[in-house]
Structure formats: structure tokens, C-alpha cells
């Protein structure tokens, strides 16, 4: 399933609350790849 809609550049659809954390992380990876940026994580 695509996560964006044609004509809406910065609009992304996500699923329900239960999977939001992993979906958000995956979405950020997609955005970083699109913008040719390195996806980095950090630990507190």
C-alpha cells in the first residue's frame, strides 16, 4: 500500500495506534531515502 497521495507532497498515511511507532520509523526511513539523507538513530 502506498503511503502518500498524488499531489500532496508532504502527506503520509499511517496505520492504527498499535503499529504507529514502527510505522513512523519506517516512514522516516522512506523520507530520508527520498531526500538522499542518511537515516540515523540514537540511544539515550
Buried (B, 14 or more C-beta within 10 A) or exposed (E): EEBBEEEEEEEBEEEEEEEEEEBEEEBBEEBEEEEEEEEEEEEE
